[in-house]
């Protein structure tokens, strides 16, 4: 079936999206704290929300992906242009606050609104983000917002698979697509362990991370 998803970063934007009858909303509002009224309206609408806290923190000028960019576990795996993008944040003089987005996220979660993990790393220029690695930061922000580590992991796997009708993936089960991460540690208790990646399989094929690092060396040499 068809699906409509809207983008909104303010309470007014959320109201417009809900009134239009969308299925989901990307981002979360940063302009004010969540009121009981707007939380109830979102809950009753039946939408899912993808908070993109990574981008919301960058938008308010409070957060970049610099910690991720300099994490030894990701060394050599982020192309130079994305590395620079990850270390920036927006300088828009926004009056919004990341604390409002965090508060809204946990309140929505507590109200039973489905929370899906996403970063808005659409391309160079979405400052503070980079494909792949930003999702690890997003999971930490979701835990900071009050989700348990297990709930955060589900927000990036089974929950989006369910809401987007992707019945062949998102869970570990016989017959489903074998997209797997093998990590050291226990991300169900320490969400930061998701970045301690030992091996990756995509559709059942093991990826060569060392070859990926070698392929990026020429691009990184100009840093």
N, C-alpha and C positions, 0 to 999 in steps of 0.2 A: 504494500500500500504506500501511498504518498505520505510525506512528513514535512511539516513546516517548523523551522527553527529560527528564532529571532535573536538579535544581539541587543543587549541593554546593559548600561552601567549606572543607571539611576533608578530611583523608585518610580518616577514618572514613566520611564522607559519600560519598566516591568509591567506597570498598569496597562500601557498601550499594547504590549505583547499579549498579555492575558486576554484583554478585550478582543484582540484579533483572533483568538482561538488557536494559538500555536501549540505545538506538541512539546517544545522545549525552548529554554532560554540559555544563550551562551553569555558568559560573564555573570557578575553579581553586582549589586549596587554598592557604590563607595561614597555616595554623596551624603548619606545620613544613616544613623543606626536603624536597625529593623524594628518597625512598630508591630504590635500584635495584629493590627488591622491588615497591613500589607502581607504579613506572614500568612494570615488566614486566607486571604484572597489567592495567594500563590498555591497554598495547599489545596484549596477547593477547586482550583483550575485543573489539577491533575498533570501539570507540566513537570518535566525533569529539568534540572539546572546543572550547567557546566560552569563552575565559578571562575575558572582560569585565574586563580589567585596569583600565579606568577606574573601575569600581565597586569593585573589590577595593582599589585605592589609596585610594578615598574611605572604604571600610569600615574600613580600618586607621587612618584619620585622617591619612594621609601625603600625600594628593593631592586637589586639586580641579581643576575645569576653568577656573580663573581666567585662565590664560594664553590659552586659546582664547577666552574671553569678551571679552578686551580686544584681540584680534588685529584690526587694521584691516581685514583682508580679509573679516571676518565682520560688520563694523559695520552695524547696522540690520537684520540678518536674523534675529536671535534675539529672540523676544518677551520682554517685561520679566520675566514670571514665570519663564520658563525661564532667562533671564539670571541672575536671582538664584539659582535652583536650581543652575546650573552653577558658581557661585562658592563654593558650600558644600562641606563634606565631613562625613561622619558623625563624631560625637563619642561613640563607644560604649565607649571604653577597651579596644578589642580588643587581645588579645595577639598577633594575627596580624601578619605583616609582608609588605609588598609585594614585598620581595626574594625571599620564598619563592614567590610567585606567578610572578614573572619567571623564576626558576630552573626552576620546574616547567614553564612554557610552553616554554622552549627545549629542555629535556630531552625533553619529549613530542614536540616537533617533530623533534628529532634521531632519535627512535625511530620516526618515521614515522606518528605519530598525527596525523590531519588536524586542523589548527587553523583555526577559523572566526572571523572578526571579528564582534564584537558588543559592545554597551556596557551593556545593561540599562536604557537610558533609557526605562523603561516609562511613567513619568508623573511629575508633580511630586511630590517626596518621595523619589525615588531621587537622593539628593544627589550633587552633583559631575558631573551629566550633563545633557544636553539633546539632543533629537532632532536628528539630522543632524550637527551640528558635533562631537559627541562621537566620532563614528566617525573623524574626522580625527585626533583625539587618540589613539584606540585604535590606529590604524595606526602612529603614532609609538611607542607603547608596545610593540607587537609587534616593531618594529625594534629597540627598546631591549632586548627580550628575546632577540634573536639571529636573528630572521627577516631575510632580505634585503628591501629595499624591494619587489622584484618578488613575492616570496613573500607579503608583507603585502598587496599589491594583490590577488593571487589569493585570499587568505583572505576578501576582501570581495566577490568577484565570481564567478569560475568554481568555486571550491571549495564555497561554500554552495549554488550552483545545482545542482551535481552531487549533493550529499548530500541535498538536499531535493527532488530529482527535478524541478527546474524546467528542463526541457530547452529552453525557448524564450528563455532569457536567461542573463546571466553572462559572455558572451563577445561579441567583435565578429566577426560572421560574417553572410553573407547569409541573410535569412529569419528572423533572431532579432530579438527585441524591441529597439527602438532606444532604450535608456536610456543616455545618453552624458554624460560630463563633458569639456569642453574646458578644459584648464588651461595656464597659462603656466609654463614651467620643465620639469623632468623628474623626476617622482616615482619613476621607476625607479632614480634615483641619490640623490635627496633627497626622502624621503617627505613632508616638510612642504610640498612644492609642491602637494599635493592640494588645499590650501585656496586656492591662487591660481586660482580658478575664473573663466574667461572666459564660458562659456556652458553651459547645461544643456538637454538634451533628455530628455523623458519620453515613452516610447512614440512617439517620432518627432516630438513637438511641442516646439518651443523655448519654454522658460519665460521669463517677463518678471521678471527679478530686481529691476529698478527699481520695478516696480509692487508687488512684494512688500514692498520697503522702505517705500514710501509707505503701504501698508496697515497697517504696524506702527507708524507714527509716533504716532498717538493713544495707543496702549497704552504707548509708551515715554515719553510726555511727563510722566508722573507719577513718573519715577525721580528 
